[in-house]
Amino acid sequence: MLSHRLTNRNMIIWLIIFCIFCAAVYTLRSVLLPFVAGIIIGYLLDPWASKIEKWGINRTLASVLVMIILILILIPSLIALFSVIDSQVGHFISVVPQYLSSFAKKIEPIFISLQDRFPALEPEKIREYLNSNISNTLKLTGKLARRLITGGFALVNILSLLLITPIVAFYMLRDWDKFIAQVDSLLPKKSKKSIEKQAKEIDNILSSFIRGQFSVCVLLGSFYAIGLYIVGLDLGVLVGFLAGIISFIPYVGSITGFLISILIAFAQFDSLMPILQVVGVFAVGQFIEGNFLTPNLVGDSVGLHPVWIMFALLTGGVLLGFLGLMIAVPVAAIIGVLTRHAIENYKESSLYKD
């Protein structure tokens, strides 16, 4: 009886701690982004620092070397990427009216066919709407996009990410083993083995999914961006890279990128061949992803169902914005592992057997 009361009391205490933690995250969501990003980067880079450490180099120097290598690769890549994107966005804004006029002419036969069936339909009004309203809307959207890239609020957020995130990542990378040991020392002794088993399972899932999926997204985004750039598609670098980056959401990245690319290609090109080339870029990309990238980098047994991932990302985005998107998959993995262990314990309990 006493043991049952202690168990209930412990559960209530842990529930209170969990609620306080969730409330703190929600309250501080606007300032947590660079810290969470730094923790994730530290987690992703930990295997590299551990490998260098095995060569006889101390952990601090190994962490410094890993961060220098990352910065030397990342900064030139981002500068080149933003330069190309800004150039393409500026060009796209200037040719929007021309594309809309071309698009309206190409779909005019469809309107004529519809008018034969529905006499009240007036193609001229629809064309006028496309040339005026949508043109203004797309111009405004393009200008807002450029302002977001170079604007004040976005610049403050980017600067905070660039300044704070590397520092947090370095300290997390340097002290990762100490941090894990400290957490391990605080675990309840009675449940320590069970918690360690679940933590190891969570780590295996996150290692397989996050590190692998991150590699897939970067490689796929680079392939789409380069492919669409070679084809000559306006905004091809931006659309292709974003399509690859958001491909961690099952099917959403590839489908969204494909539809946007086809619409731009249909308005931009007068011949069929470039449009078929755009289709070919996405077809080859999907073939490479499905047959080489995902099987080799992510694997098939990470234990995260695509529907569960989409639900977690949507929920995290609604509640916490971009921060929620960053922590959605780790939280989904933790909930998945805890749920599986809870089901196993339930099946071993008298409540299920009786």
ABEGO torsion letter per residue (X at the ends): XAAAAAAAAAAAAAAAAAAAAAAAAAAAAAAAAAAAAAAAAAAAAAAAAAAAAAAGBBAAAAAAAAAAAAAAAAAAAAAAAAAAAAAAAAAAAAAAAAAAAAAAAAAAAAAAAAAAABAABBAAAAAAAAAAAAAAAAAAAAAAAAAAAABAAAAAAAAAAAAAAAAAAAAAAAAAAAAAAAAAAABBAAAAAAAAAAAAAAAAAAAAAAAAAAAAAAAAAAAAAAAAAAAGBBGAAAAAAAAAAAAABBGAAAAAAAAAAAAAAAAABABAAAAAAAAAAAAAAAAAAAAAAAAAAAEAAAGBBAAAAAAAAAAAAAAAEAAAAAAAAAAAAAAAAAAAAAAAAAAABAAAAX
